Amino acid sequence: MFIKLSDRDAFGRPNKYRSLSEAGLLGYGNNSYTKALLHGDGDDESTSIVNNARGGSEAWTASGGAEIDTASKVFGSGSIYLPNGSAKVEADIAAPAGDFSVDFRLRLPASSSNYANGWGYGNDPVGSGILMYGEPRFAFYIKNGSGLFEMPCTAFSGDVFHHFIITRNGNTFSIWIDGALDVSDTYAGAFLDFGLPMKLGGSANGGFTGHIEELRYTDGVDITSDSMDPCYSANGTTYTVPTKAYK
């Protein structure tokens, strides 16, 4: 039983709760490892992108036409809309040195941009992160000029939101889609940022057109291996897709 002294009933007595989560003292999918949490909420056409991460305070800046769209969303009041290849949202966040995760809701048109930067540190001729294909489909990649690691996922349907997770656990990279492990591969090299900001969308080799929300970047842990995380996978092959926004 937990008591929250600042929360009292009609008689002035502290309310009692069965858990820290019920008392509102524990975040849902948002803790000290969470360096970015972009709900995509806000007024329609707003260019203000709020970072709600408990473990990071970096400001995200929208440019090139990136904005909030309240007509297309899963949770909350909206999603981040990138209407063209130049649109982007970025923050000064360095690449992780070890395990990490990024998960998000993504809606792409049925015919998507080919070889467009999705998330990460995309540039040309080097880059790393998510590279959009045109099916719609994407790959996780690390391209350092002298070599290329590329791990494509299975093609998915367009014009609807899907839930994706990309994880690194040791030297194993994985892509998870809508509750199930889609593909894994091994790579021992570093995930590189090349001195660039972390971005959604536009870069020297172009960005993608689509909607993204509930983007959560976690540095230091593979969320599918964390029993306290909403996306924990007990069997290593499936997970439960969150039914509410992180907080």
N, C-alpha and C positions, 0 to 999 in steps of 0.2 A: 504494500500500500504506500502511495506517495502523497505528500501534502504540499500544496503550492500556496505559500503564505500570502502571496499577493492576490490570490483569487478566493473570495469569500462568498458564502451563501447569504440568503436574506437576513439571517440572524447574526451575521458578522463572524461566523466560524469558518476556518479554512476548509475549502473543499478537498475531498479525498479522491484519488484516482487509482486505477488498477495498474497503470503503467506510466512511464515517463512520456511515451508517445501520446497517450490519452490526455495527459496533463499539458500537452503542447510544449514540453521541454526537450523533445527529441525530434530532430528533423526526419523527414521521409526522403531517403535517397540524397541527402544533402548534409555533408559533414566536413571535417577538417581536410579531407582529401579532395573535396570538390572545389576546383579552381575556377570553373565557369558553369553557370546555370542560367540559360537564356530561355525564359518561358515564351517570349514573343508576344507578351501582353502589352496593351496600350491602346491609344486612340487610333482609329483608322488613318492611314497615311502618315503616322508619326514616324520620325527618324530617330527617336530615342530608344536605345536598346539597353535594357537594365540587366545587370549581372547580379543574380540573387544567391551566388555561391557563399557558403559559410566559410570556405577555406581560401577565398580569393576575392580581391576587391578591384581587379583591373577593369578599367572602363572600356567598353566596346563602342566603336564609332561606325556609323552607317554612311555610305557614300555611293555615288553612281546610280542612284534610284532605289536603293534598298530601303524598305519601309515596313511598317506593321500593316497587315491586312486582316481585318476583323471578319471577313466573309468566309475565310478558309482556316479552320482550326480543329484541334482535337479537345484541348482543355482551355480554360481561361477565356480571355477576350480576343485573342488573335494569334497570328503566327508571323514569322519573318518572311517577307516576300522579296525575292530577287527577280526582277522583271526582265533583266537582260544580262549579257555576258560581262558587262562592266560593273554591275552592282555587287557590293561587297560589304561585309561587316567584319571588323578586325579589332584585335587587342594585342598589347605588348606582353605576350605570354611565351616563355621559352619552351622548347620541346622537352618532354620528360626524358630522364636518363635511364629509367627502369620500367617497371610495369605501369600500365596506364589503361584507361578505358575512355571511350567517347560513345555516348548513345544519344539518339535523337529520333524525332518523328519527321519523316520526309515525304513530300508529295511532289512528284515530277510529272510533266506532261507525258502523254503516251509516246511521243517522239521527242527524245531529249537531246541535249547538246553532247556532241562527241568529243572526248578528250578535254573536258572542261574541269577546272578546279572546283572541288566540292568543299572540303574542310582540310585544314592543315596549313602547310607552308608551301603551297604550290607556286611554281615559277617555271621558267624555261631558260636554259636546258636542265636545271636541277629542281627538285621539289620532293615533298613527301606528304602523305595524307591520303585523301580520297580523290580519286580521278574518275569523273563521270564518263560513262560510255553512252551510246545513243540508242538503248533498246527499250525501256530504261534499265540501267545496270551500272555498277561502279566497281572499282578495284581499289584496294589499299596498296599503296606503292611507296617506295623509297628510291629516288633516283639521284645519285651523287655525281653524275658526270662520267664516272668510269665504270659504273655498274648499275643494275636495275633489279629490284625486287618488286614483283607485281603479283597480287593475289586477287583475281576477279571473283565476284559473287555471282550467284544465280540471277538471271533476269527476273524482274518483278513487274507487276501491273502498274500502269500509269493512272494518273488522275484520282488516286486515293492515297491516304496517308499510310505508311508502313513504319514499324518500329525497327530500328537497327542498333546494333552494338558492335563496336570494333574494340578488341582487347589485345594487350600484350601480356603474356605470362611467361617470364623467362625469355626464351628465344622462340616461343610459339605465338604467332599472330592468328587471330580468329575473327570471322564475321558471323554475326548472329542476325537472323531475320524473323520477326514476328513470332518469337517464342522458341526458336530452334536454331541449333548450330548449323550454319550453312557450309563453311569451308574453313580449314586451318592449314597453316604452312609454317615452316621454320626459317628464321633468318637471324643471324648472330650480330649483325651490324647495328649501329646506332640509328635511332629515329632522329632525323636532322631538321633543324629549322633554318639553317643557312643565314642566320642573322635577320630573318624576316619575321613580321608579326604573324600570329595565328589568324587565319582568315576563314570566313565562309564566303565562297564565291570568287569574284574577279581576281585575276592575276595576269601576269604577262602572257600566259597562254589561254586567257579567257576564263569565264566563270560559267555557272549554269543558271537556268531559269527554273524557278520552282519555289515551294514553300518549305520552311523548316521551323520546328518548334521543339520545346523541351530539350534543347541541346545541353547535355551535361558532360563536362570534361573532368575526369578524375585522375589525378596524378599520384602514383605510388601503389595502386591496387587494381587488380583485375576484378571488376564488380561481380562477374559471374562465379567467382571463387570465394566471395565474401558472404558468409552466411547471414550477415546483418543487412545485406543490400536487397532491395526489392527485386532485382534481376538475378539473384543467386540461382545457380544451377546445381541442384543436389546430385544429379546424375551425369553432369558434364555434357549433355546433349540437348536439353530443353530448359526453358525458364518460363516464368509467368510474366506476361507483358503487363506492366503497370496500368492500373485502371484509374489513376488519378495523377495530378501534377505533383512533382517533387516540391518539397518545401523545407 
